[in-house]
Amino acid sequence: MDSQALKAAKLQFMQITGTKDSTAAKYLKASNFKVAEAIDLYFRAHPKDKKVSAPTVSPKSIENIFETYKDPQEDAILIEGMERYCNDLEVDPTDISMLILAMHLGAEQMCEFKRAGFCEGWLEMGCDTIEKMKVKMATFKTELDTPATFKKIYQFAFKFGLSPNQRTLGLDVACGLWELLLPGKFPLLPKWLTYMQEENKKAVSRDTWNVLLDFMNTIDSDFSNYDPSGAWPLVYDEFVEYVKRTSS
């Protein structure tokens, strides 16, 4: 975990538990720097501390933040407002933390946060100021380290990337999302992207999108455990053949 993310994790831990920096560091280290697990570990060790009242979160303050960035004609934060919001959060709009934020806010499509999702999502996360939102967002990337949570984010990304009334993901959008989500997790990612763009050239179905997680988590990079007679979709059989052909 980098220093900025560690600082954010400590702040979140201290805000919820009412403890000091040294205690936060101790429990974060014991939980492999997973904030939710560290907090749970602390309260299991100190059950009486759960009686401490949680900081009050103001729904009105969250709504005022929404109003600051919402579109003049639509009851939503759209492209222009999103750019200003990202600037104030000090986060690149293309950073993966924005994708994770979109999931937490129940966003249905890119570059759009609706009032209900924005207000309910931030209320649930306990953030009613831009500063608190910055701290929370700095912890989002740690969610990628938990397989179950990563799977949830990955599956959300497919739906999030769809255009209205679309059932398959445009190839350029799919490749962009894979480049955002899979570095460090899928050694064959560069070859997969090249294959999809130069050989397959098709829009990506939900099945193809979801099965890639199983493929990359179970198949060795040399395909020694790949069974072509198994239940893999055809696109994966063809990908394996493509890699073997172009690597020889």
N, C-alpha and C positions, 0 to 999 in steps of 0.2 A: 504494500500500500504506500503511495507517495505521501509526502509530508502534508500536502493540502487536504487530501482525503482523510488522513489520520487526524488532523486537527478538527475537521468537520465531524468525524465519528466521535471524537472525545467530547465535543461540544454537545452533540445530540445525547450522548450517554449521560453527561452531567446535568443537562436540562431535565431529563426524565427521572433520574435517580436522586438528584440533589446532592451529588457527591463531588469530590475534588478531582483534579487532573490525575493525581497519582493512582487513585482508585479506578478511574476510567481506563488508564493505561494498563493496569493489572488485569482487569476483566476482559478488555479487548484482546490482549495478548493470549489469554486463556481460551478465548473463543475463536482464535485465528482471525481476529479483526472483523468479525461479523457482528454488527451493532445489535441487531435484534437478539441474537444468541447471548451476547454479553450482558444485555439488560436482563434477560430471563435468568441467566446464571447468577447475577447479583441479587435479584429479588428472591431467588430460591435460597440463597445464603442469608439473606436479611429480610425475611417475610414481614416483619413489623414495619419496615420502611414503605411498604405498599400503601400504608395509611396516609402517607404524605400526599396532600392534595396536588393534583397535576396542575401546571400553569394554565390559566384561563386563556382560551383561544377565542378571538372575536370574529364571529361570522360577518359582522358589518365591515370590519377592516378588510377581510378577504374580498368582499363584494366591492369595496371602494377600489381595491387594486384592480379588479376585473374592469371596472368602469374606466380606469385610467387608460387601458389599452384596447377596449372594445371598439369595433367598427361603428361609425356614426349611423349607418343604416341597418346593420345586422346586430342581433343580440349575441355576438360572438367576437372573439379576438381572431382577426384574419391576418393576412400577410403583413400589412404595414404595422399593425399593432404587435404582431409576433416579433418583428424585427426590433421594435423598441423594447419589448419585454425581455428578449434575449440579451440585448445590450445592457439593460439594467441588472439582469441576473449575472452578467459577465460570463456568458456561455456562448459558444459558437452554435448557431442554429443547426449545423450539421453534426454536432457532437452526439454521441449515443445517449448521453444523459437526457437529451430532449425527447428521444424516442421512449425512454423509460418514463419520463414525466408524462408523455402523452398517454401511456398505458394507465398510470395512476390517476389521471384526470378523465379517463374514459373517452378520450378523443376518438372520433369515428373516421376522420380523414386528415391528411396532412395539412398543416398551416391553418388549423381551425380548433379553437378551444371554445366550447359552448359554456354558457353561464353556469348551468347546473353542475356539470362535470368539474369545472374549474373550482367552484366554491365548495362543493362537497368533497372533492379530492384533497384540496389543501386543508380543509377543516379536519378531515380524518388524519392527515399527516401532522396536524398541530402547528401549522405555519400561517401566521396572519400578517407578516411583514416581509418586505423584499429581503431583508437580511436573514431572516429565518429560512426563507425559501432557498437562498444561496447555500446556507449550511446544509440543508436537507439534500439539495441536488448534488452536492459534492460527495455524498455517500452513495449515490445511485449505482455507480459502477461496481461497488462491492456486491450488488445483487447478481451480477453476471457470474460470480464465483460459485453460486449455489445451483446445482444442476436443475432442480425442480423450478426454481425461479427463472433461470435462464430459458428453460423450455417455455415458460409462460410468456416471457418477453418475446422470444422467437416466434411463437405462434401468433401473438398479437400483431407483430410486424407485418405478417401477410395481410391480415384484414385492414390494417392501417394504411397499407400501400395501395389498396384497391381504389380505382376511380369509381364514382357513383354508377350503380347498375352493372358493375364489372364482376365477373366470377373468376377470372384468371389475372395474374399479375403481369404487367408489362415487363418484358425481359430487361430493359434498362433499369427499371425501378427495382426489380428483383436482384439484379447484380449489385446495384448500389447498396441495398439493404444487406446482402451477404458480405460485402466489403466492410460494412459497418459492424456487423454482428460476429463474424467468424474468424477474424485474424487471431492467431494463437490457439484456436480451437480445432481448426481443420487444416492439416498440413497440405492437403491436396487442393486447397482453395484456388490458387492461381490456375491450376490445370482445369478445375471445374468451371471457373469463369470463362476461360478460353474455349473450352468445349461448348458451353452453353451459347456463347456469342458467335462462334465461328462454325460450329457443326450443327448443333440442335436448332438454334435460331427461332425457338418457339416461346410463346407466352408460358408462364409457369403456373401450373395448377396447384391447388391447395395440397393435393396428395404428394406431388413432386416436392413441394416446399417442406411439408412435414416429415416425409420419409428421409430427407437429407440428414436430419438429426440422428436418426437410427443408423444410417449408413456411416456417418463420420464417427459415431461413438462405438461401432461394433466391428467395422472392417479395417484391417491393417492396411497401411499405406502401400504395401507391395501386393495387396489383394490375395494373399496366401490363404485367407479364410473366407474368400468370397465364393459363394455357390451360385453359379449361373442358372441352375435349375430351381433356385429358391423362389420366394414370392416377391422379389424385388421388381418394381416397375421397369418397363423396357428401357427407359432413359438411363437407368443405372447400369444395365447390361451394356448398353452402347458406350457409356462413359468409360467403363472398365476396358472395353475393347479399344477405345480411342487412346487411352493412356498407354496401354501396352504397345499399340502400334506406333505411337509417336515417340516412345521412349526407347525403342529398340534400335 
